Amino acid sequence: MSAEKTGAENPGSGQGIEAVDLEAGYGRIEVLHGLSLAAEPGEIVAVVGANGAGKSTLLRALSGLIAPTAGRVRLGGADVTGRGPEAIAAAGLAHVPENRLVFPTLTVDDNLTLGAWTRRRDKAGLRQRRERVLEYFPRLADRLGQAAGTLSGGEQQMLSIGRGLMARPSVLVLDEPSLGLAPRVVREIFATLGRLRSAEGLAIVLVEQNVRAAFKVADRATVLDRGRVLLEGVPSDLLADDRVQQAYLGGGYAVD
């Protein structure tokens, strides 16, 4: 089976994600202030910003790990605001967290199987999906019986993404997938994200500090500042913006 097939094979394909006037935080600390963002099927949207800008909080609010205090989250047009993470995962969203967070004592194969928990009754589908994931990440095919904690950092990141893909999501949100990885591995992983966009028809929200790498693969990009959208547009335009140049390509962070 070739991984370069249309997203029509994925039952969750064709669904994008949208946040409208989203507010969220932790207790009395509000982090997101009326933030709106959307990713369409077959599109990668990069989200960048300084530390504390609200990038990880945005992903947690989208995936149900924290409940928004205002605004709406729509998945494929359906309102999922306030639903828990298991319900949102079952609806088609996979969240790949920062620092990979694989189950280190479990095998690679067991980690992948856990990713398909919401579809665990479909045994035949699980086998087919594992095969598909291993086509995207062939390094893992030779390590299925190996404990995940013994993999390299790059292989653990591949496993974390592969585990998310096992649920056959329509939306994939990733938090800092390049963190701590060698440039060669980053290029490999980001190239795979590009393949997932086209072959699976995924809507991908990519939170990333490596702006140059993210902008190479993204269709659109959003710059956050203190929980608000500062800039958004196509990556080539944003790279030419003085504020992006100063913040990420040398110099201080300038805000009008």
C-alpha positions in Angstrom: 0.0 0.0 0.0 1.4 3.4 -1.0 1.3 6.3 1.4 0.8 8.6 -1.5 -3.0 8.1 -1.7 -5.8 10.5 -1.5 -7.4 11.5 1.8 -10.6 9.9 0.7 -9.3 6.7 2.3 -9.3 8.4 5.6 -12.8 8.4 7.0 -12.1 11.6 9.0 -10.7 13.6 6.1 -12.4 16.7 4.8 -12.7 18.3 8.3 -10.9 21.4 9.3 -10.7 23.2 12.6 -11.6 26.7 13.6 -11.2 28.7 16.8 -13.4 31.9 17.1 -12.8 34.6 19.7 -11.2 32.0 21.9 -10.3 32.8 25.5 -8.6 30.4 27.8 -6.1 30.1 30.6 -5.3 28.6 34.0 -7.4 29.5 37.0 -7.5 33.3 37.2 -4.7 33.7 34.7 -6.1 34.3 31.2 -3.6 33.5 28.4 -5.7 33.7 25.2 -7.6 36.9 24.5 -10.2 36.6 21.8 -8.0 34.5 19.5 -9.3 33.3 16.1 -7.6 30.8 13.9 -8.5 28.2 11.2 -6.9 25.4 9.4 -8.6 23.9 6.3 -8.3 20.3 5.1 -5.0 19.8 3.3 -3.5 22.9 4.8 -0.6 23.5 7.3 -1.0 26.6 9.5 2.2 27.5 11.4 1.8 29.2 14.8 4.8 31.1 16.1 5.5 33.5 18.9 7.8 34.3 21.7 7.8 32.2 24.9 4.6 32.9 26.8 2.7 34.0 23.7 0.0 31.3 24.3 1.0 28.8 21.6 0.8 25.6 23.8 -2.3 27.0 25.5 -4.0 27.3 22.1 -3.4 23.7 21.3 -4.6 22.5 24.7 -7.8 24.5 24.2 -8.3 23.1 20.7 -7.8 19.5 22.0 -9.9 19.8 25.1 -7.1 19.6 27.6 -8.3 22.9 29.0 -11.8 24.3 28.7 -12.2 27.7 27.0 -13.7 30.4 29.1 -15.2 32.1 26.0 -15.4 31.7 22.3 -15.9 28.5 20.2 -14.0 25.6 18.8 -15.4 23.9 15.7 -14.2 20.6 14.3 -15.5 20.0 10.8 -18.2 22.5 11.4 -19.4 20.8 14.6 -19.1 22.8 17.9 -16.8 20.9 20.2 -16.3 23.7 22.7 -16.0 22.4 26.3 -15.8 18.7 25.3 -13.2 16.6 27.0 -10.0 15.4 25.2 -11.3 11.9 24.6 -14.5 13.1 22.9 -12.5 15.6 20.7 -10.0 12.8 19.8 -12.9 10.6 18.8 -14.3 13.4 16.7 -11.1 13.5 14.7 -8.3 15.6 16.4 -4.9 14.2 17.3 -2.6 16.2 19.6 1.1 15.5 19.4 2.5 17.2 22.6 5.8 18.9 23.3 8.7 16.7 24.4 7.2 13.7 22.6 5.8 12.0 25.8 6.0 8.4 24.4 5.4 5.6 26.9 9.1 4.7 27.4 8.7 1.2 28.9 6.2 0.0 26.2 7.3 -1.2 22.8 7.0 0.9 19.7 4.2 -1.4 18.6 2.3 -1.0 21.9 2.7 2.8 21.6 1.1 2.8 18.2 -1.7 0.5 19.3 -2.5 2.9 22.2 -2.9 5.7 19.6 -5.8 3.8 18.0 -7.7 3.5 21.3 -10.8 5.4 20.0 -10.9 2.9 17.1 -9.8 -0.2 19.1 -12.8 -2.3 18.0 -11.8 -2.1 14.3 -9.0 -4.8 14.4 -8.6 -5.0 10.6 -8.5 -1.2 10.3 -5.9 -1.0 13.0 -3.6 -3.4 11.1 -4.0 -1.4 7.9 -3.4 1.9 9.7 -0.2 0.6 11.3 1.0 -0.4 7.9 0.2 3.1 6.6 2.0 4.8 9.5 5.1 2.7 9.0 5.2 3.8 5.4 5.4 7.4 6.6 8.0 6.5 9.2 9.9 3.4 7.9 12.5 3.7 10.7 9.9 2.5 13.1 9.2 -0.7 11.2 12.5 -2.2 12.3 11.9 -1.2 15.9 8.4 -2.4 16.6 9.6 -4.7 19.5 12.0 -2.1 21.0 11.1 -0.1 24.1 10.2 3.4 23.1 12.5 4.9 25.7 15.5 3.5 23.9 14.8 5.2 20.6 16.7 8.4 19.6 15.0 11.7 20.0 14.1 11.9 16.4 12.7 8.4 16.4 10.6 9.2 19.5 9.2 12.2 17.7 8.3 10.0 14.7 6.6 7.6 17.1 4.7 10.4 18.8 3.4 11.6 15.4 2.7 8.1 14.3 0.8 7.3 17.5 -1.4 10.3 16.7 -2.0 9.1 13.2 -3.2 5.7 14.3 -6.6 7.2 15.3 -7.1 8.3 11.6 -7.5 12.0 12.5 -8.8 14.7 10.3 -6.9 17.4 12.3 -3.3 17.1 13.6 -2.0 19.6 16.1 1.7 19.5 16.9 3.6 21.3 19.7 7.3 22.0 18.9 8.1 18.8 16.9 11.6 20.1 16.1 12.6 20.6 19.7 16.1 19.2 20.5 16.4 17.5 17.1 19.3 17.6 14.6 18.6 19.7 11.4 18.6 16.6 9.2 15.9 14.9 11.3 13.9 18.1 11.4 13.9 18.2 7.6 12.8 14.6 7.5 9.9 15.1 9.9 8.7 18.3 8.2 8.9 16.7 4.8 6.6 14.0 6.2 4.2 16.6 7.4 4.0 17.9 3.9 3.2 14.4 2.7 0.5 14.0 5.3 -1.1 17.2 4.2 -1.5 16.1 0.6 -1.9 12.3 1.0 -4.2 12.3 4.0 -5.9 15.6 3.5 -5.1 16.6 7.0 -5.6 20.0 8.5 -2.4 20.6 10.5 -1.8 23.3 13.1 2.0 23.4 13.8 3.3 25.3 16.8 7.0 25.8 16.3 10.0 27.9 17.4 12.0 27.0 14.4 10.4 29.6 12.2 12.4 29.0 9.0 11.6 25.3 9.1 8.0 25.9 9.8 7.5 28.5 7.2 9.1 26.2 4.5 6.3 23.7 4.9 3.4 25.9 6.0 0.7 27.3 3.7 -0.3 30.1 6.1 1.2 31.3 9.4 0.0 33.2 12.4 2.2 35.2 14.8 1.0 35.3 18.4 1.9 38.0 21.0 0.6 37.7 24.5 -2.4 35.6 23.6 -3.5 37.7 20.6 -3.0 37.4 16.9 -0.3 39.9 15.9 0.2 39.0 12.3 -1.1 36.4 9.9 -0.6 35.6 6.2 1.5 33.5 3.8 5.0 32.7 5.1 6.9 34.6 2.4 5.1 37.8 3.3 5.6 37.4 7.0 9.3 36.7 6.6 9.6 40.1 4.9 7.9 41.8 7.8 10.3 43.8 10.1 8.6 42.5 13.2 9.2 38.9 12.2 12.7 39.7 11.2 13.5 41.3 14.5 11.7 38.7 16.7 13.0 35.5 15.0 15.8 36.3 12.6 17.9 38.5 14.9 17.2 41.6 17.1 14.5 42.2 19.6 10.7 41.8 19.5 9.1 44.9 18.2 5.3 45.4 18.5 3.4 48.4 17.2 
